[in-house]
Amino acid sequence: MAKRLQKIIARAGLCSRRAAEELLRAGRVSVNGQAAKLGDTAEEGDAITVDGKLLDVAPEAVYLMLHKPRGYVTTLSDERGRKTAAQLVEDCGVRVFPVGRLDKESEGLLLFTNDGALMQRLIHPSGEVNKTYHVTVCGALDGAAERLGALRDVEGEPIRPAQVKVLRCAEKDALLQIVIHEGKNRQIRRMCSQCGLEVLRLKRVAEHTLTLGSLKAGAWRYLTQEEIQALKGSEQA
């Protein structure tokens, strides 16, 4: 994504945007070896020099939310040729990485960013960040919420207690809301299996301070400034 050179120079910390405009007017800035003028733009990967010295330009932080559909794996590439969630956000124009994961048959909110520091804070277990799922199950429905909430291990692996409530219960299936703050592999599916339940559908509807809302499956959007501030604030509290 092309940006004005004065903005890039100012963001790199060399000087203010107004001072960067003066540098451009004075012919002291080049892009890929070509003299630049006020109003010119540059893209990520361009070599920008000021007075012959290469400008150290950090990529702009990008934060976006994808509604991952079922059938996509949460990897940047897949050696087996399967569809990846990363392919759905390629048109954002920046290399971004998924924060956590959703398994191939799960769907819902998946955060992407190139802010490595924030990513590590969000996925580290010490963050204890809530993740909310709507899970449609069948099987041993009587007392299912209580059994799931009472679990303290899954297949011998210790887990923190989940918050579980019934949103809807029919004769053959039920819709549960399950809140966890761990990221163990296929944790909810394994919990359900251990409690005699089969997962028919698993959808993440909220994570941290973010909610999926009405975002359609396969679509993505940038986070708002308010969402970014709340997300960072929730991790720094």
Solvent accessible surface area in square Angstrom, and as a share of the most:
residue,aa,sasa,rsa
1,M,128,0.57
2,A,50,0.39
3,K,51,0.22
4,R,126,0.46
5,L,0,0.00
6,Q,22,0.10
7,K,71,0.30
8,I,17,0.09
9,I,0,0.00
10,A,27,0.21
11,R,113,0.41
12,A,36,0.28
13,G,62,0.60
14,L,91,0.45
15,C,37,0.22
16,S,67,0.43
17,R,124,0.45
18,R,190,0.69
19,A,39,0.30
20,A,0,0.00
21,E,41,0.18
22,E,94,0.42
23,L,19,0.09
24,L,3,0.02
25,R,140,0.51
26,A,67,0.52
27,G,49,0.47
28,R,113,0.41
29,V,0,0.00
30,S,31,0.20
31,V,23,0.13
32,N,88,0.45
33,G,66,0.64
34,Q,132,0.59
35,A,87,0.68
36,A,8,0.06
37,K,135,0.57
38,L,65,0.32
39,G,30,0.29
40,D,39,0.20
41,T,65,0.38
42,A,4,0.03
43,E,97,0.43
44,E,114,0.51
45,G,79,0.76
46,D,46,0.24
47,A,44,0.34
48,I,5,0.03
49,T,32,0.19
50,V,14,0.08
51,D,81,0.42
52,G,70,0.67
53,K,157,0.66
54,L,127,0.63
55,L,22,0.11
56,D,127,0.66
57,V,64,0.36
58,A,62,0.48
59,P,76,0.48
60,E,66,0.30
61,A,43,0.33
62,V,17,0.10
63,Y,14,0.05
64,L,0,0.00
65,M,0,0.00
66,L,0,0.00
67,H,11,0.05
68,K,0,0.00
69,P,24,0.15
70,R,113,0.41
71,G,18,0.17
72,Y,36,0.14
73,V,11,0.06
74,T,8,0.04
75,T,45,0.26
76,L,63,0.31
77,S,89,0.57
78,D,24,0.12
79,E,162,0.73
80,R,171,0.63
81,G,67,0.65
82,R,73,0.27
83,K,109,0.46
84,T,2,0.01
85,A,0,0.00
86,A,15,0.12
87,Q,95,0.42
88,L,41,0.21
89,V,3,0.02
90,E,124,0.55
91,D,112,0.58
92,C,4,0.02
93,G,48,0.46
94,V,32,0.19
95,R,166,0.61
96,V,9,0.05
97,F,67,0.28
98,P,24,0.15
99,V,1,0.01
100,G,37,0.35
101,R,138,0.51
102,L,7,0.04
103,D,27,0.14
104,K,75,0.32
105,E,85,0.38
106,S,1,0.01
107,E,8,0.04
108,G,0,0.00
109,L,0,0.00
110,L,0,0.00
111,L,0,0.00
112,F,1,0.00
113,T,0,0.00
114,N,32,0.16
115,D,28,0.15
116,G,40,0.39
117,A,65,0.50
118,L,1,0.00
119,M,24,0.11
120,Q,107,0.48
121,R,90,0.33
122,L,4,0.02
123,I,78,0.40
124,H,106,0.47
125,P,101,0.64
126,S,89,0.58
127,G,34,0.32
128,E,82,0.37
129,V,11,0.06
130,N,72,0.37
131,K,27,0.11
132,T,22,0.13
133,Y,14,0.05
134,H,54,0.24
135,V,0,0.00
136,T,22,0.13
137,V,0,0.00
138,C,30,0.18
139,G,52,0.50
140,A,51,0.39
141,L,28,0.14
142,D,130,0.68
143,G,38,0.36
144,A,4,0.03
145,A,12,0.09
146,E,121,0.54
147,R,81,0.29
148,L,0,0.00
149,G,21,0.20
150,A,67,0.52
151,L,25,0.12
152,R,129,0.47
153,D,60,0.31
154,V,0,0.00
155,E,126,0.56
156,G,64,0.62
157,E,62,0.28
158,P,101,0.64
159,I,11,0.06
160,R,113,0.41
161,P,64,0.40
162,A,8,0.07
163,Q,114,0.51
164,V,29,0.17
165,K,110,0.47
166,V,78,0.45
167,L,72,0.36
168,R,106,0.39
169,C,88,0.53
170,A,51,0.40
171,E,161,0.72
172,K,164,0.69
173,D,36,0.19
174,A,4,0.03
175,L,42,0.21
176,L,1,0.01
177,Q,39,0.17
178,I,0,0.00
179,V,18,0.10
180,I,10,0.05
181,H,35,0.16
182,E,32,0.14
183,G,71,0.68
184,K,58,0.25
185,N,100,0.51
186,R,116,0.42
187,Q,6,0.03
188,I,6,0.03
189,R,39,0.14
190,R,45,0.16
191,M,0,0.00
192,C,0,0.00
193,S,79,0.51
194,Q,82,0.36
195,C,13,0.08
196,G,44,0.43
197,L,9,0.05
198,E,106,0.48
199,V,23,0.13
200,L,81,0.40
201,R,105,0.38
202,L,8,0.04
203,K,51,0.22
204,R,4,0.02
205,V,29,0.16
206,A,20,0.16
207,E,4,0.02
208,H,30,0.13
209,T,67,0.39
210,L,2,0.01
211,T,87,0.51
212,L,8,0.04
213,G,65,0.63
214,S,111,0.72
215,L,30,0.15
216,K,161,0.68
217,A,62,0.48
218,G,26,0.25
219,A,38,0.29
220,W,54,0.19
221,R,78,0.28
222,Y,97,0.37
223,L,10,0.05
224,T,65,0.38
225,Q,118,0.52
226,E,126,0.57
227,E,39,0.18
228,I,19,0.10
229,Q,121,0.54
230,A,48,0.37
231,L,0,0.00
232,K,62,0.26
233,G,35,0.34
234,S,49,0.32
235,E,30,0.13
236,Q,125,0.56
237,A,127,0.99
